[in-house]
Amino acid sequence: MRIILFTGKGGVGKTTVAASTALKAAKEGKKTLIISTDPAHSLSDALDIRLSPEPMEIAPNLFAQEFDVYYSMEKYWNNMRNLMNTVFRWRGVKNVVAEELSVLPGMEEASAFLWLEKYYEEGTYDVIVIDSAPTGETLTLLSLPQVVKSWMTKAFSRKNLAVKTVTKGVKFFTGVPLDAGLEELDELFNKLEKIQQVFLDPEVASIRIVTNPERMVIKEAKRAYTYLQLYGYNVDAVIINRILPEKSVGEAFKYYIESQKGYIEEIEESFNPLPILKVQHQGQEVFGMEQLETISNSLYEGKNASDVLYLDKPYEVIENSKGYFFKTRLPFVVESDIELQKFGDELIINIGNRRKSIMLPRFASFLKLEEYRFQAPWLVISLVK
């Protein structure tokens, strides 16, 4: 199975690109599922088909699904939901509010992981394409197993609940045994941790960053790339969406076209050696299979959409006693050409007349650039507290 997750700043066109990718994979003969983990679902609009919380076939080899956290909890985790609902009500929370609270922080994303674990174990599909939430929520999704486990263990530990019950077999007034809900909690943790390991396997899972040729969008794409690398996830492509064609716009867009050229060059320079795929602006809203197919053909011209497009680790962060070493790959460079600057959480690498900007993790804002050394092809930078 291949899993491909699309992320990027809100509004860059992730859903369109993800749907186009899924359609291309399906037309290549792969049984493909596209699913949306974004609470503000727009996948139905992009496909121009009303979707359900269960997979439905919308074209040959192509299935689609929009997650619904309440549906998922009801179907797979009802004992756990009843357990939490009962505890909240026992604490004096009103019924309607308790029902809402029973869906814990992160459960929207967790339910997505649980479905993915199910499909992975069953081998139901050849390719799963994920239309993810905006960047910040995607990073939350990928770090979710540890976060949910910590939160839920503290809130619903056996020790805390046992104090409030007479015996192990006592049932809440919902009729659900205490152990039934706690066993589902244990199962939830195991499944979340298991699917996270799948995401960390670069032969199975890839992440593709969607961006636009605009300054703020590029900065967020760089930061997302840094964190994804830091967490060990394989990013195998960057997609520049909504590129305005030079000859088809009037004088009003002249400045935008000029700045766009510079931003495209910046993306190519910053994300080198990742493949950079490009999508022209379609001049209209994109929805429906015909328009999605047009995009997919230009996006993956000469490539299979489900292939691993790039497999490497361009940089890494290593903790040491004084702070951190930051290693980045700089092929075909000599040390005398390198000049470094650091501004907050941004590292600027000047190589001759070329400049590479790397967004460091946010905690690096408080670290000082101490020294660097070049061990071809690796530039090793020391950041100290």
FIFI-568962 format. One record per residue (C-alpha): x, y, z; residue number from 1. Coordinates in pm, 1 decimal, m for minus. Each point is the difference from the previous one (the first is absolute). Example, Ala and Ser with C-alpha at 12.3 -4.5 7.8 and 13.67 -1.06 7.14 Angstrom:
2
        u        v        w lumlo
   1230.0   m450.0    780.0     1
    137.0    344.0    m66.0     2
end
This chain:
385
        u        v        w lumlo
      0.0      0.0      0.0     1
    102.9    360.3    m62.7     2
   m120.7    289.2    219.2     3
     42.1    355.5   m131.7     4
    m90.6    294.3    222.4     5
    m36.8    354.9   m133.0     6
     59.7    296.4    227.3     7
     56.9    374.8    m27.4     8
   m136.6    333.4    111.0     9
   m377.7     37.5     m5.1    10
   m130.8    109.3   m339.4    11
    294.1   m115.7   m215.4    12
   m207.5   m261.5   m181.4    13
     91.5   m320.8    186.1    14
   m339.5   m156.4    m63.0    15
     17.5     56.3   m375.3    16
    353.4   m138.7    m23.8    17
    m81.9   m298.4    223.4    18
   m313.3    m83.6   m199.7    19
    193.0     29.4   m327.8    20
    267.5   m234.0    134.8    21
   m257.6   m257.5    109.7    22
   m170.8     11.9   m339.0    23
    334.2    m49.6   m178.8    24
     89.0   m297.4    221.2    25
   m340.6   m156.6    m66.0    26
     41.2     43.5   m375.4    27
    341.8   m168.7     28.8    28
   m186.4   m310.4    117.5    29
     50.6     35.8    377.2    30
   m294.5    m49.5    232.3    31
      7.6    343.7    159.8    32
   m173.8    165.8    293.7    33
      3.4    374.9     58.1    34
    m97.9    111.5    348.2    35
    m32.5    342.1    161.2    36
    123.8     59.5    355.6    37
    m75.2    371.8    m13.2    38
   m295.4     86.0    231.6    39
    m96.9    266.5   m255.7    40
    m61.6   m259.9   m269.6    41
     22.3    119.3   m359.6    42
     70.6   m332.8   m170.3    43
   m366.9    m43.6    m95.7    44
     11.4    340.0   m171.4    45
    321.4    m79.5   m188.4    46
   m134.7   m332.7   m124.6    47
   m348.5    150.3    m50.0    48
   m143.7   m307.5    173.5    49
   m170.3    m24.8    336.8    50
    215.1   m229.2    216.7    51
    m74.0   m201.9    312.4    52
    196.6   m105.7    312.1    53
     45.9   m343.2   m163.0    54
    204.6    m54.8   m319.1    55
   m206.7     15.2   m318.9    56
    106.7    m77.4   m354.6    57
    m22.8    312.7   m214.4    58
    188.9   m116.9   m310.2    59
    173.8   m319.0   m117.9    60
    266.5    m88.6    262.1    61
    m71.2    324.9    188.2    62
   m164.6     18.0    342.0    63
    m55.4    306.8    218.6    64
    m81.9     63.2    366.5    65
    m48.3    299.4    230.0    66
     60.7    m73.6    366.6    67
   m267.8     66.7    257.3    68
    130.4    m26.7    355.6    69
   m341.1    m73.3    156.5    70
    m70.8   m271.2   m253.7    71
    344.5   m155.0     58.9    72
    m34.8     11.2    377.9    73
   m348.3   m153.0    m17.0    74
    111.3   m280.3   m231.0    75
    336.8    m97.8    145.6    76
     42.9    160.9    340.6    77
   m346.7     13.0    152.2    78
    100.8   m155.8    333.9    79
    279.2    253.9     40.5    80
   m229.4    289.4    m92.7    81
   m261.0   m119.1    249.3    82
    268.6    m30.4    264.7    83
    112.5    358.6    m49.6    84
   m355.5    130.9    m35.5    85
    m95.7   m167.6    327.7    86
    300.5    136.9    187.2    87
    m78.3    353.0   m114.8    88
   m365.3    m36.2     98.7    89
     98.6   m151.3    334.6    90
    214.8    310.0     51.8    91
   m310.2    215.3    m41.8    92
     31.3     99.1   m365.8    93
   m335.7     33.0   m175.4    94
    m96.4   m276.0   m240.8    95
     35.5    194.5   m326.4    96
    335.0    151.8     97.7    97
    124.4   m337.3    127.5    98
    m82.3   m152.1   m338.9    99
    209.2    265.9   m170.6   100
    287.8    m37.8    247.4   101
      4.9   m375.6    m49.5   102
    172.2     69.2   m332.5   103
    344.7     73.8    137.7   104
    247.8    253.3   m140.2   105
    164.5   m158.6   m300.2   106
   m264.5   m269.0    m50.8   107
    m88.2    138.2   m345.9   108
    358.8    m70.7   m104.5   109
     18.7   m318.9    207.3   110
   m304.4   m143.2   m176.4   111
    180.3     58.9   m330.1   112
    299.7   m197.1    125.6   113
   m227.3   m281.9    116.6   114
   m162.6    m32.9   m341.1   115
    344.8      0.0   m162.2   116
    119.1   m273.0    235.7   117
   m304.5   m206.5    m94.0   118
     59.8     39.0   m374.0   119
    371.4    m72.6     38.9   120
    m63.6   m320.6    194.8   121
   m268.5   m118.1   m242.5   122
    198.7     97.6   m309.7   123
   m320.7    141.9   m144.7   124
    162.8    253.4   m234.2   125
    318.2     33.3   m204.1   126
     24.0    376.2     57.3   127
   m146.6    228.4    265.4   128
     14.8    374.4    m69.2   129
    m61.8    226.8    299.9   130
   m136.2    351.0    m43.8   131
    131.6    129.6    329.6   132
    m90.2    304.2    207.1   133
    224.1    310.5    m22.1   134
    364.0    m34.5    104.1   135
    m34.6     53.0    375.0   136
   m278.3   m256.5     29.6   137
    198.5   m245.3   m212.9   138
    295.9     22.9    237.4   139
   m243.4    m56.9    286.7   140
   m138.7   m304.8   m180.9   141
    344.5   m151.8    m50.2   142
    101.8     53.2    363.8   143
   m342.9   m108.5    121.8   144
     73.8   m345.7    146.9   145
    220.5    141.8    275.1   146
   m228.8    297.7     68.4   147
   m323.3   m199.8     22.7   148
    160.0   m271.6    209.6   149
    131.1    254.4    250.3   150
   m330.0    194.0     19.7   151
   m225.5   m301.7     27.9   152
    222.1   m186.4    243.7   153
     m6.3    296.7    235.9   154
   m372.1     60.2    m39.4   155
   m116.4   m360.7     10.7   156
    268.4   m203.1    173.2   157
   m110.0   m319.7    173.5   158
    129.9    136.9    328.0   159
   m216.3    314.3    m11.9   160
   m312.8   m183.4   m107.3   161
     43.3   m289.5    240.3   162
    m33.2    235.7    295.1   163
   m350.0     91.2   m116.2   164
   m124.4   m353.5    m54.5   165
    m84.5   m270.7    250.9   166
    128.0   m297.4   m193.6   167
    163.1    m72.8   m332.3   168
   m323.6   m137.7   m140.3   169
   m223.8    293.8     97.5   170
   m190.0    137.8   m296.4   171
    m72.7    364.4    m60.6   172
   m364.7     92.6    m37.7   173
     48.6    m19.7   m376.1   174
     32.7   m372.7     46.1   175
    360.2     m0.7   m127.9   176
    257.2   m179.5    216.3   177
    297.1    208.7    105.1   178
    241.9   m252.8   m143.5   179
   m162.4      7.7   m345.5   180
     79.9    368.9    m43.3   181
    350.0    m33.3    145.2   182
     79.1   m291.8   m227.5   183
   m101.4    214.2   m296.2   184
    236.4    269.6    126.7   185
    286.0   m250.1     m0.5   186
    m96.5   m113.1   m349.6   187
    m15.0    360.9   m115.9   188
    355.7     66.0    122.9   189
    133.0   m313.4   m168.3   190
   m162.5     80.0   m334.4   191
    118.1    361.9      3.7   192
    358.1    m99.6     73.3   193
    m10.9   m271.2   m264.7   194
   m120.7    226.2   m280.5   195
    254.3    265.5     98.6   196
    274.5   m254.2    m66.9   197
   m155.5    m58.0   m341.9   198
     21.0    373.9    m70.3   199
    366.9     m5.5     95.6   200
     73.7   m266.7   m264.9   201
    114.0    198.1   m308.0   202
    m68.1   m295.4   m230.4   203
   m367.7     14.2     99.5   204
    m83.3    359.2     95.3   205
     91.2    326.6   m170.8   206
    m94.8    357.4     80.3   207
    m35.8    257.8   m276.0   208
     m1.3    370.1     80.7   209
   m227.0    224.6   m204.4   210
     94.0    366.5    m25.1   211
    m70.0    309.6   m210.1   212
    259.8    242.8   m139.1   213
    m64.0    246.7    284.4   214
    226.8    109.9    282.1   215
   m207.6    m96.2    305.7   216
   m102.6   m333.6   m148.2   217
    361.6    m89.4    m80.3   218
    114.2     78.8    353.6   219
   m261.8   m233.4    144.4   220
     94.9   m270.7   m251.3   221
    363.9     26.3    109.4   222
    m95.2    m21.9    366.3   223
   m220.7   m302.3    m66.1   224
    284.8   m167.9   m187.2   225
    235.0     59.7    291.8   226
   m235.9   m152.6    253.3   227
    m89.8   m296.3   m218.0   228
    370.2    m75.6    m44.6   229
     56.5     47.6    371.1   230
   m270.8   m255.5     81.4   231
    141.8   m245.2   m255.6   232
   m271.7     13.2   m268.5   233
     95.1    m29.8   m366.0   234
    m91.1    298.6   m217.6   235
     28.5   m113.0   m360.7   236
   m119.6    306.9   m193.6   237
    m98.4    364.8     13.3   238
   m286.6    114.9   m220.8   239
    m28.5    362.5   m111.8   240
   m368.7     60.4    m65.5   241
   m180.1    284.5   m179.5   242
    286.3    132.0   m212.8   243
   m132.3    281.5   m217.4   244
    104.2    m36.7   m367.1   245
    196.2    300.4   m123.3   246
   m178.6     55.0   m330.8   247
   m358.1    m26.4    112.2   248
    m22.8    280.3    256.0   249
    m33.0    373.5    m40.8   250
    194.1    298.4    129.7   251
   m164.9    m26.1    342.6   252
    192.1   m320.7     71.9   253
    334.0    109.7   m142.1   254
    158.8     53.2    343.0   255
   m140.0   m330.2    129.5   256
    146.7   m188.9   m296.6   257
    343.4    152.6     62.6   258
     m3.4    m79.6    372.0   259
   m133.7   m348.4    m74.9   260
    312.4    m79.0   m202.6   261
    219.5     86.9    295.1   262
   m207.9   m206.2    241.7   263
      9.1   m305.2   m229.0   264
    378.9     28.8    m13.9   265
      7.4     26.5    379.7   266
   m209.5   m315.8     35.9   267
    222.1   m191.4   m241.8   268
    311.5    117.0    183.9   269
   m131.1    m53.0    352.5   270
   m143.4   m347.3    m53.0   271
    272.4   m136.0   m225.3   272
     46.3   m296.1    m61.9   273
   m370.6    m81.3     47.8   274
   m206.0    m34.3   m318.9   275
   m192.0    323.4    m63.6   276
   m330.8    m61.5   m178.6   277
   m194.5    290.2   m148.8   278
   m367.6     69.5    m63.9   279
   m112.9    289.9   m217.1   280
   m290.6    213.7    116.1   281
   m309.5   m133.0   m175.3   282
   m169.5    338.4    m29.5   283
   m311.8   m135.8    169.3   284
   m121.3   m195.7    298.4   285
    109.6   m362.2    m19.8   286
   m258.5   m267.1     72.8   287
   m115.2   m318.1   m166.4   288
    188.7   m291.0   m155.1   289
     73.1    162.2   m334.3   290
    184.9    298.9    144.7   291
    179.0   m215.3    257.1   292
    123.0   m228.5   m276.6   293
    140.8    298.5   m191.6   294
    201.6    101.5    306.5   295
    117.0   m354.6     74.3   296
    133.2    m51.0   m353.3   297
    212.9    314.2     13.5   298
    104.0    m49.6    362.5   299
    136.6   m352.5    m42.8   300
    104.8     12.7   m362.8   301
    233.0   m296.3    m55.7   302
    m38.8   m122.0    361.8   303
   m219.8   m241.5    189.3   304
   m193.9    192.5    263.4   305
     45.9   m271.3    263.7   306
    376.8    m46.2    m41.9   307
    241.3    108.2    273.2   308
    130.3    310.0   m177.7   309
    295.3     63.8    232.1   310
    162.0   m193.5    282.2   311
    268.8    163.4    209.9   312
     57.3    201.3    317.2   313
    135.7    341.4   m104.4   314
     56.3    117.3    356.5   315
    m34.5    m98.4    363.8   316
     15.3    149.0    349.6   317
    216.0   m174.3    263.8   318
     m5.2     94.5    370.1   319
    326.4     33.7    191.9   320
    110.2    121.5    344.8   321
     28.5    366.3   m107.8   322
   m300.8     21.2   m229.9   323
    m49.0   m149.3   m345.2   324
    186.3    m91.8   m315.5   325
   m185.8     81.6   m318.7   326
    116.2   m199.9   m303.6   327
    m99.6     84.2   m355.4   328
    116.2   m146.4   m329.9   329
    179.3    239.6   m237.5   330
    131.3   m194.0   m301.3   331
    256.8    151.0   m240.5   332
    104.2    274.4    244.5   333
    337.7    101.4    145.3   334
     28.4    141.1    352.7   335
    150.8    331.9   m107.1   336
   m322.8     81.2   m186.4   337
   m219.6    m35.9    309.0   338
   m123.1    287.8    215.6   339
   m262.3    m40.9    274.3   340
   m246.9    233.4    169.0   341
   m277.3    m70.8    247.8   342
   m307.3    213.6     63.9   343
   m230.5   m143.4    265.1   344
   m109.9   m341.0   m125.5   345
    128.0     60.2   m354.1   346
    342.0   m114.3   m117.3   347
    144.1    171.1   m308.3   348
    270.4   m187.6   m190.4   349
    178.9    213.1   m259.8   350
    200.6   m194.2   m258.5   351
    166.2    241.4   m238.6   352
   m284.8    199.4   m152.0   353
   m258.4   m260.0     97.8   354
   m202.7      1.2    319.4   355
   m180.7   m283.0    175.2   356
   m250.9     74.5    273.7   357
    m86.2   m275.3    250.9   358
   m265.0     31.4    268.3   359
    126.9   m152.8    323.6   360
   m229.7   m137.9    272.7   361
   m147.6    287.7    202.4   362
    206.9    m78.9    308.8   363
    310.0     87.2   m205.5   364
    m99.7    368.2     23.4   365
    162.0     m1.4    344.3   366
    318.5   m174.9   m110.1   367
    318.2    170.2   m116.4   368
    197.9    m86.7   m307.9   369
    334.0   m107.8    145.8   370
    201.0   m150.5   m283.3   371
    m23.1   m220.1   m304.5   372
    215.3   m246.9   m187.5   373
    m30.6   m152.9   m343.2   374
     48.2   m374.3    m41.1   375
    m97.9    m47.8   m364.3   376
   m281.0    m24.6    m83.3   377
   m123.2     83.4    354.0   378
      1.2    343.7    158.2   379
     m3.1    m44.5    379.8   380
   m116.5    303.4    197.1   381
     28.3     31.8    377.8   382
   m290.1    178.4    173.1   383
     52.4     64.5    372.1   384
   m220.7    119.1    287.6   385
end
